[in-house]
């Protein structure tokens, strides 16, 4: 099985309660040990781009934090769009990268609730009197976007659903669009390539959801399977940019998402870009390839209302 997920075997041993080999171990005493993606760079000024970053605390009670990025071109006479990014910046936007709590030690829906708190925190600056001066001075709250890759794309979609349901509780911002990079969606019943070449990989990647979700909703939880969500028509933004990759095992889930949104009655516009000959989140591993640059430029155009603002 060749993919970004490697061979990814699932194991239970006398030493661990759960283990996804090469990724995560859950010890019998409840400790969670992550084997990949633990490196965190310090905030500061990036000399190659002039982008400046800093870390902010959103909720001291839960230790929820985010990293803010501001471009060197920021000026008080021209407000910049806000991109709230959920992980899984040369865009001339202010980026709020949310460090939400992770499962399995913080099970679903903790990460979703943390992300919602982050959106509310950003919105609290809409009057220009929030806690962070960068957002007060430079942010255009009429142009707010949510974005994420893989699980972060899943969160972005679900936050837009929640925004549509609870928009009366979020004052001061306009959620203009969401950017879904290779979204982590699934479901109990396999579709497309999950029935064939990606059958084993689906069984593996489903384990991440099952490990984080302790409810009985399983793989057809509406948070994971949009087909089971009755609220798609109320998605709280006017446009979606859906990015998929030809070789990604989640590609067919992305195509199904496009079909579901177009049939849901949601009145917005969905754009899609498929990266040929690429696998899941390829841009994280080869960020200067032609396909990666094409993807970045598509995102720039999407945020900047079709203006041809290229990164390359």
Secondary structure, DSSP 4 states (H G I P E B T S, - for coil): --STTTT--EE--SSEEEEETTTEEEETTS-EEE-SS---PPPSB-TTT--EEEEEEEETTTTEEEEEEE-TT-BTTB-EEEEEEE----SSSEEEEEE---TTTS-TTHHHHHHHHHHHHHHTTTTS-SS-HHHHHHEEEEEEEEEEETHHHHHHHHHHHHHHHHGGG--S--EEEEEEES-----SS--GGGGTTTHHHHHHHHHHHHHH--STTGGG-TTT-GGG-TTGGG-SSSEEEEEEETT-TTHHHHHHHHHHHHHTT--SEEEEEEETT--TTGGGT-TTSHHHHHHHHHHHHHHTTT------
